Amino acid sequence: MKLLIGDAKYDLFEGIQKATLSDLILLKRATKSTDFPNGITVNTIQAFFTSLKADEDDERGLLEMLVDSDEGLEIVRAIIFLCRRRAGETQSFDELTDVALSETGFEDDEVEVESGPKDEAVAPVKKTKTSKT
């Protein structure tokens, strides 16, 4: 899955799972609040995504589901921060997360299936966007 900010695309898995220790410490310190007294961690982000997946009947896109609550907005900021830092951007938490919601979104990765022997049909390519507000 990709995080979209304007024309830029960031790999969500890379940003979250391969965050540096320094970035994780900065994230925890920057996100301490009444909603997250210990700050946001990778486990916090994963738990939030798991809770969203549990509501399979919700037909909204991922971003729309995330921004429905204060906690969700903070999770979006955390994701933006980690992805942009992973991409080499070095600004502060506030500078990196000061983006317009209308310029932010998520995109599913493209899944391509290679063709088999010539007499077999090629499986379709899945290409979807989950949300971009």
NUGUGU-182753 format. One record per residue (C-alpha): chain; residue number from 0; x, y, z; residue in one letter. Coordinates in Angstrom, 3 decimals, decimal comma. Example, Ala and Ser with C-alpha at 12.3 -4.5 7.8 and 13.67 -1.06 7.14 Angstrom:
<pts>
[pt A 0 [12,300 -4,500 7,800] A]
[pt A 1 [13,670 -1,060 7,140] S]
</pts>
This chain:
<pts>
[pt A 0 [0,000 0,000 0,000] M]
[pt A 1 [1,211 3,497 -0,785] K]
[pt A 2 [0,722 6,750 1,080] L]
[pt A 3 [-0,017 9,590 -1,343] L]
[pt A 4 [0,892 13,178 -0,542] I]
[pt A 5 [0,386 15,405 -3,547] G]
[pt A 6 [2,284 13,748 -6,397] D]
[pt A 7 [4,613 11,816 -4,080] A]
[pt A 8 [4,112 8,142 -3,214] K]
[pt A 9 [5,566 6,532 -0,108] Y]
[pt A 10 [5,664 2,821 0,684] D]
[pt A 11 [3,557 2,340 3,816] L]
[pt A 12 [5,210 -0,929 4,878] F]
[pt A 13 [8,712 0,504 4,475] E]
[pt A 14 [7,836 3,642 6,404] G]
[pt A 15 [6,303 1,864 9,355] I]
[pt A 16 [8,194 -1,425 9,623] Q]
[pt A 17 [11,649 -0,096 8,772] K]
[pt A 18 [11,588 3,088 10,825] A]
[pt A 19 [14,835 4,006 12,548] T]
[pt A 20 [15,090 4,000 16,328] L]
[pt A 21 [15,698 7,760 16,256] S]
[pt A 22 [12,530 8,348 14,243] D]
[pt A 23 [10,519 6,122 16,584] L]
[pt A 24 [11,736 8,092 19,598] I]
[pt A 25 [10,927 11,389 17,872] L]
[pt A 26 [7,487 10,034 16,988] L]
[pt A 27 [6,734 8,968 20,567] K]
[pt A 28 [7,812 12,343 21,936] R]
[pt A 29 [5,898 14,334 19,308] A]
[pt A 30 [2,638 12,409 19,745] T]
[pt A 31 [2,239 12,308 23,520] K]
[pt A 32 [-1,275 13,497 24,281] S]
[pt A 33 [-4,334 12,622 26,331] T]
[pt A 34 [-5,296 10,119 23,610] D]
[pt A 35 [-1,779 8,620 23,563] F]
[pt A 36 [-0,165 9,237 26,979] P]
[pt A 37 [2,973 7,291 25,973] N]
[pt A 38 [3,024 8,555 22,400] G]
[pt A 39 [2,335 6,619 19,211] I]
[pt A 40 [4,376 3,498 18,470] T]
[pt A 41 [4,426 1,004 15,605] V]
[pt A 42 [2,228 -1,259 17,748] N]
[pt A 43 [-0,251 1,595 18,219] T]
[pt A 44 [-0,462 2,076 14,444] I]
[pt A 45 [-0,879 -1,665 13,814] Q]
[pt A 46 [-3,575 -1,982 16,481] A]
[pt A 47 [-5,473 0,948 14,997] F]
[pt A 48 [-5,362 -0,625 11,508] F]
[pt A 49 [-6,526 -3,937 12,971] T]
[pt A 50 [-9,504 -2,224 14,579] S]
[pt A 51 [-10,408 -0,646 11,236] L]
[pt A 52 [-10,204 -3,990 9,436] K]
[pt A 53 [-12,615 -5,464 11,988] A]
[pt A 54 [-15,366 -3,209 10,626] D]
[pt A 55 [-15,658 -4,875 7,214] E]
[pt A 56 [-19,133 -3,452 6,627] D]
[pt A 57 [-17,779 0,092 6,455] D]
[pt A 58 [-17,622 1,060 2,786] E]
[pt A 59 [-15,601 4,232 3,272] R]
[pt A 60 [-12,015 4,437 2,137] G]
[pt A 61 [-9,158 4,006 4,567] L]
[pt A 62 [-8,427 7,718 4,876] L]
[pt A 63 [-12,067 8,560 5,550] E]
[pt A 64 [-12,164 5,945 8,313] M]
[pt A 65 [-8,921 7,227 9,847] L]
[pt A 66 [-9,885 10,896 9,987] V]
[pt A 67 [-13,174 10,217 11,774] D]
[pt A 68 [-11,550 10,583 15,190] S]
[pt A 69 [-8,808 12,526 16,937] D]
[pt A 70 [-6,916 9,267 17,401] E]
[pt A 71 [-7,209 8,471 13,705] G]
[pt A 72 [-5,912 11,905 12,720] L]
[pt A 73 [-2,890 11,418 14,968] E]
[pt A 74 [-2,291 7,986 13,416] I]
[pt A 75 [-2,348 9,592 9,938] V]
[pt A 76 [0,210 12,165 11,107] R]
[pt A 77 [2,383 9,375 12,532] A]
[pt A 78 [2,233 7,439 9,252] I]
[pt A 79 [3,064 10,556 7,237] I]
[pt A 80 [6,015 11,312 9,512] F]
[pt A 81 [7,482 7,803 9,369] L]
[pt A 82 [7,029 7,449 5,604] C]
[pt A 83 [8,549 10,826 4,813] R]
[pt A 84 [11,475 10,257 7,186] R]
[pt A 85 [12,097 6,838 5,591] R]
[pt A 86 [12,207 8,606 2,222] A]
[pt A 87 [15,024 10,824 3,509] G]
[pt A 88 [13,110 13,963 4,422] E]
[pt A 89 [14,601 15,484 7,552] T]
[pt A 90 [12,211 18,216 8,702] Q]
[pt A 91 [10,540 18,154 12,111] S]
[pt A 92 [7,402 16,191 12,936] F]
[pt A 93 [5,206 19,287 12,640] D]
[pt A 94 [6,754 20,351 9,328] E]
[pt A 95 [6,478 16,894 7,769] L]
[pt A 96 [2,883 16,395 8,873] T]
[pt A 97 [1,576 19,827 7,918] D]
[pt A 98 [-0,152 18,614 4,756] V]
[pt A 99 [-3,602 19,284 3,374] A]
[pt A 100 [-6,062 16,439 3,791] L]
[pt A 101 [-7,135 16,984 0,188] S]
[pt A 102 [-3,556 16,168 -0,912] E]
[pt A 103 [-3,401 12,956 1,133] T]
[pt A 104 [-4,591 9,454 0,299] G]
[pt A 105 [-3,795 5,759 0,115] F]
[pt A 106 [-3,351 3,535 -2,918] E]
[pt A 107 [-3,317 -0,255 -3,067] D]
[pt A 108 [-0,200 -1,778 -4,529] D]
[pt A 109 [-0,531 -3,119 -8,027] E]
[pt A 110 [-0,658 -6,885 -8,135] V]
[pt A 111 [0,556 -8,386 -11,361] E]
[pt A 112 [0,373 -12,077 -12,143] V]
[pt A 113 [2,825 -13,431 -14,657] E]
[pt A 114 [1,463 -15,469 -17,508] S]
[pt A 115 [1,895 -19,219 -17,524] G]
[pt A 116 [2,253 -21,383 -20,607] P]
[pt A 117 [0,878 -19,846 -23,786] K]
[pt A 118 [-2,356 -21,816 -23,679] D]
[pt A 119 [-3,268 -20,501 -20,197] E]
[pt A 120 [-5,093 -17,222 -19,719] A]
[pt A 121 [-3,337 -14,374 -17,958] V]
[pt A 122 [-4,886 -13,357 -14,658] A]
[pt A 123 [-6,130 -9,763 -14,542] P]
[pt A 124 [-4,028 -7,034 -13,005] V]
[pt A 125 [-5,502 -5,525 -9,859] K]
[pt A 126 [-5,108 -1,756 -9,758] K]
[pt A 127 [-7,241 0,187 -7,330] T]
[pt A 128 [-7,089 3,302 -5,241] K]
[pt A 129 [-8,519 3,028 -1,763] T]
[pt A 130 [-9,029 6,700 -1,161] S]
[pt A 131 [-7,795 10,160 -1,916] K]
[pt A 132 [-9,813 13,018 -0,602] T]
</pts>
